[in-house]
Amino acid sequence: MSSRSTSVSFCFLALVLAPTTLMAAMLEEVVVTAQHRTQNLQDVPVSVSAISGEKMMEAGINRMEDLQAYVPNLTVTESGISTDIYIRGIGTGMNQGFEQSVGMYVDGIYYGRAQLARAPFLDLERVEVLRGPQNILQGKNSIAGAINIITASPSSEVEGLFSALYEPEMEEKVLDLMLSGPITDNFGLRFAARLRDYGGFMTNELNGDVGPQYDQGTYRLKAFWDASDRTSVTAKLELGRFDSVGRQAEIINDEPSTSSNPVLAGRTQAEILDRTFIPGIIDVDVDESVNNNFQDFRNSTNGNYSNNDTKNLTINVTHQTENDHIFTWITGLMGYKYDDLCDCDATSAELFKFELAEDYKQISQELRWISPAGGKIDYIGGVYFQYNDLKFNDKLIQDSNLVVKLVNALDLAEAGARGDIDPLGSGLGLAPEEILGVGDAGNAIANIEGPREFLSETKIASAFLQATINMTEALRLTLGGRYTYENKTGSRHLTLTDLEGNELPLGEIDTVVANTFAVERHNLKGERSEAQFSPLINLQWDFSVDGMAYATASRGYKSGGFDARSNATPDDELTPRNPSALIPNQTVLIGTFEYGEEEATSYELGIKTGLLDGAAELNAALFYTEYDNLQISIFDGTVGFKVGNAKKAVNMGLELDGRWQITDYFRIGGALALLDFEFKDFTNGQCQQDQVPNSPNGRDCDYTGMTNQYVSDWSGTLLAGFEAPITDTLGIGLGLDVVFTSDYNPSSNLDARVQQDTFFKVNARAGIGAIDRSWELALVGKNLTDEIIMVYAADTPLAKTLFGTTSHTGFFDAPRSVAMQFTYRM
């Protein structure tokens, strides 16, 4: 998409550069725990980015989606019914049966469910993003990468924070509170809370509401106890609520139908909805806002919401032996619930809607053993156990008389193909105004529901060991492996009922629902067990005091499972049909249920260097990864998603990052990622609208040789910061962030009609405050170039299958905003 405004002032950057003079300066050390040890970031043989909690608060990084602007090759997108996380072009996509390919860990607890990525950030010490398979220390499913979130711990001295942010255009209000300190000599507490309201930027033409509106609250109490000289206990209780109303989605194009059906021919979806297209017989006029079918930050829907509640209890016990071995026990109890309403047809017309609800519970236990560093052999080993239980319900609701009328008209024009032939159908083949009667297939789906229940239970046990052999002072060899056993059961039951929940008998309703919504009744169950071993070999060479190079080869796995969102069975049987139909229905729906495990073989070469006597750093990583049976979730073009396995795919690229502390006051940094992705063997992909199937099975499309969703040839960031005193007590701070990416396709079916163009987005911050950092007042600007950025796109549900039109729905990032932020510390 093109920029709404290309003008942006860089005058303050010139102001920053002008007064500075070169002087001795040193970079601050960045400390991470990416490998379960406290290490300098430059000593970690992994492509990793780390962002401090302070930087996130200053830049207004409130949730996972905001993080992607500062981490190249990371994409996080909140769409209608899911949140997708991609690293290096690899992610999982939409399906409640999936765990993410990018593992998310909070204080050592695995957060594998997509919905948890919507939780707001609160009082963080830092976030670490590890790119590439992380299957040894992080876990089996982290096949694309891992995101480690570390929350702030109780402090040894009393400290507090109050921060308030207000942005008038989107009516965003954020309030942060923190109080921390010792209670006794060996016991401390830290309490933190964040409240956030957000008014949105997408206007609903139907009712004038603006969305998406967020109402979020997160509360955390963290305790630290020095039980003895060698044993400490950390306990954390966190409760969260993140609710939303509306979506950042709108129909962005609507092309006339090429169907020969006289009801549809030559009309867009909007035209069909907003006119009487069979005079005197069928009147389907709806609100004229359906004609808004282009991108303008305006949509037309009957309402969407998402209500989410989370809870987490984490207990970490650490014991250090007399010979400095460290044993850590991490216990986690985690769960969440949500209920959503999705007006998924994306129009103000009463076509259909979905209710969704999920209830998830997880218990995990890890025992970790870490040897002292600096010996001949350093090692980390442990065992891990996890049990989780998932219940997902969704329900198609068709209580619209409009759909009944449409299907009746189509039934007649299609010679009863959607149900019975109407007894008054003598006008078949005539012009619409000459039709004497209408079909009656639509009557079969008047006031119906399609409730579905998906259940899944998972048991995981694994053991891991990673050992580093210090062959010389400059040369180290690391060998690692993780063995994992996983047992998973799943079931999916879908039926058809009236609005009171009473199951309806087989008959014409099944024919019409199959033809209109691509849904069929089914009751499926399955169990699968798998055992996998993930190996790693790494060679690391300190070629100078400030330089390190590494080479890594690893193999990782992501478990298989069961599809929660497919609306049909994997069988090629005919849909149950009305036995009294004059022309038997011949509809065959092919769905999915069980999918296989995914395997990745990865190679990475990297270099990390210190320059200018510690004033600068430059790092590079070159990677190549082969994926077998890559798990893919694709929209079926109607109202469902289904899972498939792409037999083979390859991604490769180069990642560069660096920073330079030019003076004590002025610093710059940046990152650049080059990425290439190709499906080597993927013949069962989703066809685009109007595309003729070219797969050997005759119904799918061949993606072999094509790229993947969210893959940019190049992307990156440029960062500049300036902090300096202006009086004995006051200082200023200025920051400029430029985020850029080449074009990419945000749709899973890679339709060129929704491609996102290259863009450069500018974020900036200007603040004044006390030199002792006790208070600060700042302006925080986001997307100052006012770019229109599409973060997700899909075929508009029912557009092709019911209306015969070509239409797409896009989800968009927020336009320009400027907020005022006040922070007080004690």
C-alpha positions in Angstrom: 0.0 0.0 0.0 1.2 3.5 -0.7 1.9 6.1 2.0 -0.9 8.5 2.9 1.7 11.2 3.4 5.3 11.1 2.5 6.4 14.2 4.3 8.3 13.9 7.5 10.7 16.2 9.2 14.2 15.1 10.1 15.2 18.5 11.5 15.6 17.2 15.0 18.1 14.6 13.8 20.2 17.4 12.4 19.9 19.2 15.7 21.2 16.0 17.4 24.2 15.7 15.1 25.3 19.3 15.0 26.6 19.8 18.6 28.2 16.4 19.1 31.9 16.0 19.1 33.8 12.7 19.0 34.9 11.6 22.5 35.7 8.3 24.2 32.5 6.3 24.5 31.7 2.7 25.3 28.6 0.6 24.5 26.6 -0.7 27.4 26.8 -4.4 27.8 23.7 -6.3 26.8 23.1 -9.3 29.1 20.8 -12.1 28.1 19.8 -15.6 29.3 19.1 -17.1 25.9 21.0 -20.2 26.8 19.9 -20.4 30.5 23.2 -18.7 31.5 23.8 -15.1 32.1 25.9 -14.0 29.1 27.0 -11.0 27.1 24.9 -11.0 24.0 28.0 -10.9 21.9 29.1 -14.3 23.4 25.9 -16.1 22.3 26.3 -18.2 19.1 22.7 -17.5 18.0 21.1 -14.8 15.8 19.3 -13.0 18.7 17.9 -9.5 19.3 17.3 -8.2 22.8 15.1 -5.2 23.7 15.1 -3.8 27.3 12.0 -3.1 29.2 13.0 0.6 29.4 13.2 0.8 25.6 9.8 -0.8 25.2 8.2 1.7 27.6 9.8 4.6 25.8 8.8 3.4 22.3 5.3 2.6 23.3 5.8 -1.2 22.7 2.6 -2.4 24.5 2.2 -5.9 23.1 3.7 -8.5 20.9 2.5 -6.9 17.6 4.5 -3.7 18.4 7.7 -5.7 18.9 8.0 -6.7 15.2 9.0 -3.1 14.2 12.3 -3.5 16.0 13.2 -7.1 15.2 13.9 -7.9 11.5 12.4 -11.2 10.2 9.8 -11.2 12.9 6.1 -10.8 12.0 3.2 -10.8 14.5 -0.3 -10.3 13.2 -3.6 -10.2 15.1 -6.4 -11.2 12.7 -10.0 -12.0 13.2 -9.8 -15.3 15.1 -6.1 -15.8 15.7 -2.6 -14.3 16.3 0.1 -15.4 13.9 3.9 -15.3 14.8 6.4 -15.8 12.0 10.2 -15.7 12.1 12.2 -16.0 8.8 9.0 -16.6 6.9 8.0 -19.6 9.1 4.9 -19.6 11.2 1.9 -21.7 12.0 -1.2 -19.7 10.8 -4.8 -19.9 12.0 -6.0 -23.0 13.7 -6.8 -23.5 17.3 -5.4 -27.0 17.0 -1.9 -25.6 16.5 0.8 -24.7 18.8 3.0 -21.9 17.4 6.2 -22.6 15.4 7.7 -19.7 17.3 7.9 -20.7 20.9 7.0 -18.0 23.4 8.5 -18.4 27.0 7.6 -16.1 29.9 10.0 -16.6 32.9 10.8 -20.0 31.6 7.2 -21.1 31.2 6.2 -22.3 27.7 3.3 -20.2 26.1 2.5 -22.2 23.0 -1.0 -21.0 22.3 -1.6 -18.2 19.8 -4.1 -16.3 21.9 -1.5 -15.7 24.6 0.4 -13.5 22.2 -2.4 -10.9 22.5 -1.6 -10.3 26.2 -0.2 -6.9 26.9 3.4 -6.4 28.1 3.9 -5.4 31.8 7.0 -4.4 33.7 9.5 -6.3 31.7 13.2 -6.6 32.2 13.8 -7.5 28.6 12.6 -9.5 25.6 14.9 -11.8 23.6 14.1 -13.0 20.1 16.1 -16.0 19.0 15.9 -16.7 15.2 16.1 -20.2 13.7 15.3 -23.6 15.3 15.7 -23.6 19.1 14.9 -27.2 19.9 17.5 -28.2 22.5 17.3 -25.7 25.4 13.9 -24.1 24.5 11.8 -27.1 23.4 10.7 -29.2 20.6 8.1 -27.0 19.0 10.3 -23.9 18.7 11.2 -24.8 15.1 11.2 -21.3 13.7 12.6 -19.5 16.7 11.8 -18.5 20.3 10.7 -15.3 22.1 11.9 -15.2 25.7 10.1 -12.7 27.9 11.7 -11.9 31.3 9.7 -10.0 33.8 11.3 -7.6 36.3 12.2 -9.0 39.7 11.9 -7.5 43.2 14.6 -4.9 43.9 17.1 -4.8 46.8 16.0 -1.2 47.5 12.6 0.4 47.6 11.6 1.8 44.2 8.5 2.8 42.4 7.2 4.0 39.1 4.1 5.8 37.8 3.7 6.3 34.1 0.8 7.7 32.2 0.4 8.0 28.4 -2.4 9.7 26.4 -2.9 9.8 22.7 -5.9 11.9 21.5 -6.4 10.7 17.9 -6.9 7.0 18.9 -7.9 7.9 22.4 -5.2 5.7 23.9 -4.7 5.8 27.6 -2.0 3.7 29.3 -1.3 3.7 33.1 1.6 1.8 34.6 2.2 1.3 38.3 5.1 -0.4 40.0 6.3 -0.7 43.6 9.2 -2.9 44.6 11.5 -3.4 47.5 12.6 -5.6 50.5 10.1 -6.6 53.2 12.8 -8.3 55.4 16.5 -8.9 54.9 15.8 -12.0 52.8 12.4 -11.4 51.4 11.2 -8.9 48.7 8.1 -8.1 46.7 7.3 -6.4 43.5 3.8 -5.4 42.4 3.1 -4.1 38.9 -0.1 -3.2 37.1 -0.9 -1.9 33.6 -4.3 -0.5 32.5 -4.8 0.4 28.9 -7.7 1.8 26.9 -7.6 2.3 23.2 -10.3 3.9 21.1 -9.3 2.6 17.6 -8.9 4.0 14.1 -11.4 2.1 11.9 -14.9 3.7 11.7 -17.9 1.4 11.3 -20.1 3.0 8.7 -23.2 1.1 10.0 -23.3 2.5 13.5 -20.5 5.1 13.7 -18.4 3.1 16.2 -14.6 3.3 16.0 -12.5 0.2 16.6 -10.7 -1.9 17.5 -11.3 -0.7 21.0 -9.1 -2.3 23.7 -9.8 -2.6 27.4 -6.8 -4.2 29.1 -5.7 -4.8 32.6 -2.7 -6.9 33.9 -1.7 -7.4 37.5 1.4 -9.1 38.8 2.8 -9.9 42.2 6.3 -11.3 42.3 8.1 -12.5 45.4 11.8 -13.3 46.0 13.0 -15.3 49.1 16.6 -16.0 50.0 15.7 -19.2 51.8 19.4 -19.8 52.6 22.9 -18.8 51.5 22.5 -21.2 48.5 18.8 -21.5 47.9 16.4 -18.9 46.6 12.7 -19.0 45.6 10.9 -16.8 43.2 7.1 -16.9 43.0 4.9 -15.0 40.5 1.2 -14.7 40.4 -0.3 -12.9 37.4 -3.8 -12.1 36.3 -4.7 -10.6 33.0 -7.7 -9.3 31.1 -7.5 -8.1 27.5 -10.8 -7.4 25.8 -11.6 -5.8 22.5 -14.6 -4.5 20.5 -14.4 -4.2 16.7 -11.6 -5.2 14.3 -9.0 -3.3 12.2 -10.4 -5.0 9.0 -12.3 -3.8 6.0 -13.2 -5.0 2.5 -10.5 -3.6 0.1 -11.8 -4.7 -3.3 -15.0 -6.2 -4.8 -14.9 -7.3 -8.4 -18.0 -8.2 -10.5 -19.0 -11.8 -10.7 -18.1 -13.6 -13.9 -20.8 -16.2 -13.2 -23.3 -17.1 -15.9 -25.9 -17.3 -13.2 -28.4 -14.5 -14.0 -28.8 -13.7 -10.3 -25.0 -12.9 -10.0 -23.7 -12.1 -13.5 -21.8 -8.8 -13.7 -22.6 -7.7 -10.2 -20.3 -7.1 -7.3 -21.1 -8.4 -3.8 -22.1 -4.8 -2.8 -24.4 -4.5 -5.8 -26.1 -7.8 -5.0 -26.7 -6.8 -1.4 -27.7 -3.2 -2.1 -30.4 -3.6 -4.7 -33.6 -5.4 -5.6 -32.1 -7.8 -8.1 -35.3 -9.7 -8.9 -38.0 -7.0 -9.1 -41.1 -7.8 -7.2 -39.9 -11.1 -5.9 -36.6 -10.8 -3.9 -35.7 -7.6 -2.1 -32.4 -7.8 -0.3 -31.7 -4.1 0.3 -29.3 -3.6 3.2 -27.6 -0.5 4.6 -25.8 1.4 1.8 -22.5 1.1 3.8 -22.0 -2.2 2.0 -20.9 -0.1 -0.9 -17.7 0.9 1.0 -15.5 -1.7 -0.6 -12.2 0.0 -0.8 -9.4 0.9 1.6 -10.2 4.0 3.6 -10.1 2.9 7.3 -13.8 2.5 7.2 -15.7 -0.8 7.5 -19.3 -2.0 7.8 -20.0 -4.8 10.2 -22.6 -5.9 12.7 -20.2 -6.2 15.5 -17.1 -8.1 16.7 -15.7 -8.6 20.2 -13.1 -10.7 22.1 -13.1 -11.2 25.9 -9.9 -12.8 27.3 -8.8 -13.7 30.8 -5.5 -15.3 31.8 -3.9 -16.6 34.9 -0.4 -17.8 35.7 1.5 -19.1 38.7 5.2 -19.6 38.4 7.5 -21.0 41.1 11.3 -21.0 40.5 13.5 -22.7 43.1 17.3 -22.3 42.5 19.9 -24.1 44.6 23.7 -23.6 44.2 25.9 -26.5 45.5 29.2 -26.0 47.2 31.0 -26.7 44.0 28.9 -24.1 42.2 26.6 -26.4 40.2 23.1 -24.8 39.9 19.9 -26.8 40.1 16.7 -25.1 39.1 13.1 -26.3 39.5 10.5 -24.3 37.5 6.8 -25.1 38.1 4.1 -23.5 36.0 0.4 -23.4 36.2 -1.2 -21.5 33.4 -4.6 -21.1 31.8 -6.8 -18.8 29.9 -10.4 -18.5 28.7 -11.8 -16.3 25.9 -15.1 -15.9 24.1 -15.3 -14.1 20.8 -18.0 -12.9 18.4 -16.9 -12.7 14.8 -19.1 -11.0 12.1 -16.8 -12.8 9.7 -18.7 -11.9 6.5 -17.1 -8.4 6.9 -20.2 -6.6 5.7 -23.2 -4.9 7.4 -25.5 -7.4 5.7 -26.9 -10.0 8.1 -25.2 -13.0 6.4 -23.7 -15.1 9.2 -21.6 -14.9 12.3 -19.4 -17.1 14.5 -19.3 -17.4 18.3 -16.0 -18.9 19.5 -14.8 -19.9 23.0 -11.7 -21.6 24.3 -10.7 -22.9 27.7 -7.0 -24.0 28.1 -5.1 -25.3 31.1 -1.4 -26.2 31.3 0.8 -27.7 34.0 4.6 -27.9 33.4 7.6 -28.9 35.4 11.3 -28.5 34.5 14.4 -29.6 36.4 17.5 -28.0 35.1 21.2 -28.7 36.0 23.8 -26.1 35.0 27.5 -26.7 35.6 30.0 -23.9 36.6 31.3 -21.9 33.7 34.9 -22.0 32.6 35.7 -25.7 33.1 37.0 -28.1 30.5 33.4 -29.1 29.8 30.4 -26.8 30.6 27.0 -28.4 30.4 23.3 -27.8 30.8 20.9 -30.7 31.2 17.5 -31.4 32.4 14.1 -33.0 32.1 10.7 -31.4 31.3 7.1 -32.5 31.7 4.0 -30.9 30.5 0.3 -31.6 30.5 -2.3 -29.5 28.8 -6.0 -29.7 28.1 -7.8 -27.7 25.5 -11.5 -27.2 24.9 -12.5 -25.2 21.8 -16.1 -24.4 20.8 -17.3 -22.4 17.9 -20.7 -22.0 16.3 -21.9 -20.9 12.9 -25.1 -18.9 13.3 -27.4 -18.3 10.4 -30.4 -16.4 11.6 -30.6 -14.1 8.5 -33.6 -14.0 6.2 -31.3 -12.4 3.7 -29.4 -15.6 3.2 -32.6 -17.6 2.9 -33.8 -15.3 0.0 -30.4 -15.4 -1.7 -30.2 -19.2 -1.6 -33.8 -19.5 -2.8 -33.0 -17.4 -5.8 -29.8 -19.3 -6.6 -31.5 -22.6 -6.1 -33.9 -21.8 -8.9 -31.3 -20.3 -11.2 -29.1 -23.3 -10.7 -31.9 -25.8 -11.4 -32.2 -27.0 -7.9 -28.6 -27.7 -7.3 -28.8 -26.3 -3.8 -31.7 -28.5 -2.8 -35.1 -29.5 -4.2 -36.3 -28.2 -7.6 -39.1 -25.7 -6.9 -42.4 -26.7 -8.4 -42.7 -23.2 -10.0 -39.4 -23.4 -11.7 -40.7 -23.3 -15.2 -39.0 -20.0 -15.7 -35.5 -21.5 -15.6 -33.2 -20.1 -18.2 -35.2 -16.8 -18.5 -34.1 -13.4 -17.6 -34.5 -12.5 -13.9 -37.5 -10.3 -14.5 -39.2 -13.2 -16.3 -38.8 -15.7 -13.5 -42.2 -16.8 -12.2 -41.2 -18.5 -9.0 -38.3 -18.9 -6.7 -36.5 -22.0 -5.3 -37.0 -23.1 -1.7 -33.6 -24.5 -0.8 -32.9 -21.4 1.4 -35.9 -22.3 3.6 -33.9 -25.4 4.8 -31.3 -23.2 6.4 -33.5 -20.6 8.0 -32.6 -20.0 11.6 -29.9 -22.7 12.1 -26.7 -23.1 13.9 -23.6 -25.3 13.3 -22.0 -25.9 16.7 -18.6 -27.6 16.9 -16.6 -28.9 19.8 -12.9 -29.7 19.6 -11.1 -31.4 22.5 -7.4 -32.0 22.8 -5.2 -33.5 25.6 -1.4 -33.6 25.4 1.2 -35.2 27.5 4.9 -34.3 26.9 8.1 -35.7 28.5 11.6 -34.8 27.4 15.2 -34.8 28.4 17.9 -32.6 27.1 21.7 -32.2 27.4 24.0 -29.5 25.9 27.7 -29.7 26.6 30.4 -27.3 25.5 34.0 -28.6 25.3 36.5 -25.9 25.7 39.2 -27.3 23.5 41.4 -24.2 23.8 41.0 -20.8 25.2 39.7 -19.7 21.8 38.0 -22.7 20.4 34.8 -24.4 21.7 32.7 -27.3 20.5 29.1 -27.7 21.6 27.1 -30.8 21.3 23.4 -31.0 22.3 20.4 -33.2 22.0 16.8 -33.4 23.2 14.6 -36.5 23.2 10.9 -35.9 23.4 7.9 -38.2 23.7 4.5 -36.8 23.1 1.0 -38.3 23.3 -1.9 -36.4 22.0 -5.6 -37.2 21.7 -8.1 -35.1 19.8 -11.8 -35.1 18.8 -14.0 -32.8 16.7 -17.8 -33.0 16.5 -19.9 -30.7 14.3 -23.6 -31.0 13.8 -26.6 -28.8 12.7 -29.3 -27.5 15.1 -32.0 -25.0 15.3 -31.4 -21.8 17.3 -32.4 -23.5 20.5 -29.8 -26.2 20.1 -32.0 -29.0 19.0 -30.3 -31.3 16.5 -32.0 -31.3 13.1 -32.5 -34.5 11.0 -30.5 -35.3 7.9 -32.1 -34.0 4.7 -32.1 -31.0 2.5 -30.4 -28.9 5.2 -27.2 -30.9 4.7 -27.3 -30.3 0.9 -27.8 -26.6 1.3 -25.3 -26.1 4.1 -22.6 -28.0 2.1 -23.2 -25.9 -1.0 -23.5 -22.5 0.8 -21.0 -22.8 3.7 -18.9 -25.8 2.8 -19.9 -27.4 6.1 -20.9 -31.0 6.8 -21.7 -32.9 10.0 -19.0 -35.2 11.4 -17.7 -36.8 14.5 -14.0 -37.6 14.5 -11.6 -38.9 17.1 -7.9 -39.7 17.0 -4.8 -40.5 19.1 -1.2 -40.1 18.1 2.1 -40.7 19.8 5.5 -39.6 18.5 9.1 -39.7 19.8 11.8 -37.5 18.3 15.5 -36.7 18.9 16.8 -33.2 18.0 20.6 -33.0 17.7 22.8 -29.9 17.6 26.5 -29.3 16.8 28.1 -25.9 17.2 31.7 -24.7 16.7 32.7 -21.4 18.2 36.0 -19.5 17.6 37.2 -16.4 19.3 39.4 -15.0 16.5 40.2 -11.9 18.6 39.6 -10.3 22.0 36.5 -8.7 20.6 35.5 -11.1 17.8 33.8 -14.4 17.7 32.6 -16.7 14.8 30.4 -19.7 14.9 29.0 -22.5 12.8 25.9 -24.5 13.8 24.0 -27.5 12.4 20.8 -28.7 14.0 17.7 -30.6 13.4 14.4 -29.8 15.1 10.8 -31.0 15.1 7.3 -29.7 15.7 4.7 -32.1 16.8 1.7 -33.2 14.7 -1.8 -33.0 15.9 -5.5 -32.5 15.1 -7.2 -29.8 13.0 -9.7 -27.8 15.1 -11.1 -25.6 12.3 -11.8 -27.8 9.2 -15.5 -28.0 8.4 -15.5 -31.3 6.7 -14.0 -34.8 7.0 -10.9 -36.1 5.1 -13.1 -38.6 3.3 -14.2 -38.1 -0.3 -17.8 -39.3 0.3 -20.8 -37.4 -0.9 -22.4 -35.0 1.5 -25.7 -36.4 3.0 -28.5 -35.3 0.7 -32.2 -34.8 0.7 -33.6 -38.2 -0.4 -36.6 -36.5 -2.1 -34.5 -34.3 -4.3 -35.2 -34.7 -8.0 -31.6 -34.2 -8.9 -29.3 -35.9 -6.3 -26.7 -33.6 -4.8 -23.2 -34.5 -5.9 -21.3 -32.3 -3.5 -18.0 -33.7 -2.1 -16.2 -31.7 0.6 -12.7 -32.6 1.5 -11.5 -31.5 4.9 -8.7 -32.4 7.2 -8.3 -33.8 10.7 -4.9 -35.3 11.6 -1.7 -33.7 10.4 1.9 -34.9 10.7 5.0 -33.6 12.5 7.2 -31.0 10.9 11.0 -31.4 10.6 13.7 -28.7 10.1 17.4 -29.2 9.2 19.2 -25.9 9.7 22.7 -24.6 9.1 24.0 -21.2 10.3 27.3 -19.3 10.1 27.7 -16.2 12.2 30.2 -13.6 13.3 30.0 -11.1 16.2 32.6 -8.4 16.4 33.5 -5.5 18.7 34.9 -2.5 17.0 36.5 0.9 17.9 37.7 -0.3 21.3 34.3 -1.2 22.5 32.4 1.7 21.0 30.8 -0.3 18.3 29.6 -3.8 17.4 28.7 -5.5 14.1 27.1 -9.0 13.8 26.1 -11.1 10.9 24.4 -14.5 10.5 24.0 -16.5 7.3 21.4 -19.3 7.4 19.9 -22.1 5.4 17.0 -24.3 6.6 15.2 -27.2 4.9 11.6 -27.9 6.2 9.9 -31.3 5.6 6.1 -31.6 6.0 5.8 -27.9 6.9 2.4 -27.4 8.6 0.2 -25.0 6.7 -3.2 -23.6 7.7 -5.2 -22.2 4.8 -8.6 -20.5 4.5 -11.0 -22.6 2.5 -12.6 -19.5 0.9 -15.9 -20.0 2.6 -16.0 -20.0 6.5 -13.3 -22.5 7.5 -9.6 -23.2 7.7 -7.9 -26.5 7.1 -4.5 -27.9 7.8 -2.1 -29.4 5.3 1.6 -30.4 5.2 3.8 -28.9 2.5 6.3 -31.7 1.7 9.3 -29.5 1.4 10.3 -25.9 1.7 13.6 -24.0 2.0 14.4 -20.6 3.5 17.8 -18.9 3.5 19.1 -15.5 4.2 21.5 -13.0 5.8 20.9 -11.0 9.0 23.1 -8.0 9.9 22.9 -5.9 13.0 25.1 -3.3 14.7 25.3 -0.4 17.1 27.8 2.5 17.6 28.1 4.7 20.7 29.5 7.7 18.7 29.8 9.9 21.8 28.7 9.7 25.4 25.5 11.4 24.2 24.8 10.1 20.7 24.3 6.5 19.5 23.1 4.8 16.3 22.2 1.3 15.5 20.4 -0.8 13.0 19.6 -4.2 11.5 19.1 -5.6 8.0 17.6 -8.9 7.0 17.7 -10.5 3.6 15.3 -13.5 3.1 14.5 -16.0 0.4 11.8 -18.7 0.8 10.7 -21.3 -1.7 8.2 -24.2 -1.5 10.1 -27.1 -3.1 7.1 -29.5 -3.0 3.7 -28.2 -2.1 0.9 -29.4 -4.4 -2.1 -29.2 -2.0 -2.4 -25.4 -1.5 -5.5 -23.2 -1.6 -6.4 -21.8 -4.9 -6.9 -18.1 -5.3 -10.3 -16.7 -6.3 -10.9 -17.4 -10.0 -7.8 -19.7 -10.2 -8.2 -23.0 -12.0 -6.9 -25.9 -9.9 -3.6 -27.2 -11.2 -2.8 -29.8 -8.6 -2.7 -33.5 -9.5 -5.8 -34.1 -7.3 -7.8 -31.8 -9.5 -9.1 -29.5 -6.7 -6.1 -27.8 -5.1 -3.3 -25.5 -6.5 0.4 -26.2 -6.8 2.6 -23.8 -4.8 5.9 -25.4 -5.7 8.4 -22.7 -6.6 6.4 -20.0 -4.8 7.3 -18.0 -1.7 5.4 -17.9 1.6 3.1 -15.4 3.4 5.0 -12.5 5.1 8.3 -13.0 3.3 10.1 -9.8 2.4 13.2 -9.8 0.3 14.7 -7.3 2.7 13.6 -5.6 5.9 15.3 -3.7 8.8 15.5 -0.8 11.2 17.7 2.3 11.7 17.9 3.7 15.2 19.3 6.9 16.5 19.3 8.2 20.0 20.6 11.3 21.8 20.7 12.0 25.5 22.4 15.0 27.0 22.2 17.5 29.9 20.9 21.0 29.3 21.3 22.3 32.8 22.7 20.9 36.1 19.4 19.2 36.8 17.7 18.7 33.4 18.4 16.6 30.4 16.8 15.9 27.0 16.4 12.7 25.1 15.7 12.3 21.4 15.1 9.1 19.5 14.4 8.3 15.8 13.5 4.8 14.6 13.1 4.0 10.9 11.4 0.7 10.1 11.5 -0.5 6.5 10.5 -3.5 4.4 10.2 -4.5 0.8 6.9 -5.8 -0.5 5.3 -8.9 0.9 2.1 -10.8 0.6 0.0 -10.9 3.8 -2.4 -13.6 2.5 -1.9 -17.3 2.9 -2.9 -17.9 -0.8 -0.4 -15.2 -2.0 -3.0 -13.4 -4.1 -1.2 -10.6 -5.9 -4.3 -8.4 -5.6 -3.5 -7.9 -1.9 0.2 -7.5 -2.0 1.7 -5.0 0.5 4.1 -2.5 -1.1 7.5 -1.4 0.2 7.2 1.1 3.0 9.4 3.1 5.4 7.8 3.8 8.7 9.2 6.4 11.1 8.7 6.4 14.9 10.2 9.1 17.1 10.5 10.3 20.7 11.4 13.6 22.3 11.6 14.0 26.1 12.8 16.3 28.8 13.4 15.3 32.4 15.5 15.2 35.5 19.1 14.0 35.1 18.6 11.6 38.0 15.7 10.1 36.0 13.2 10.8 38.7 10.7 12.3 36.2 10.3 12.7 32.5 7.8 14.3 30.0 7.9 13.0 26.5 6.2 13.0 23.1 6.0 9.6 21.5 5.2 9.4 17.8 4.4 6.3 15.9 4.1 5.8 12.1 4.9 9.5 11.5 5.1 8.9 7.8 1.4 7.8 8.0 2.0 4.6 6.0 -1.0 2.4 5.1 0.3 -1.1 6.1 -1.7 -4.2 5.5 -0.8 -6.8 8.1 -3.1 -9.6 7.0 -5.5 -10.3 4.1 -7.9 -13.1 3.1 -10.7 -13.9 0.6 -13.9 -12.3 1.9 -16.0 -15.2 3.3 -18.8 -16.3 1.0 -17.8 -13.8 -1.7 -16.9 -16.4 -4.2 -18.9 -19.4 -3.0 -22.2 -17.6 -2.4 -22.0 -14.4 -4.5 -19.6 -15.6 -7.3 -17.7 -12.3 -6.8 -14.0 -11.7 -6.2 -13.4 -9.9 -2.9 -10.7 -9.5 -0.3 -10.7 -8.3 3.3 -7.6 -6.6 4.7 -6.4 -6.0 8.3 -4.4 -2.8 8.8 -1.9 -1.3 11.2 -2.7 2.0 12.9 -2.1 5.3 11.1 0.0 8.2 12.5 -0.3 8.9 16.2 1.5 11.2 18.7 1.1 10.6 22.4 2.2 12.5 25.6 3.9 10.4 28.2 4.8 11.3 31.8 6.9 9.1 34.0 7.8 9.5 37.7 10.2 7.2 39.5 11.0 7.0 43.2 
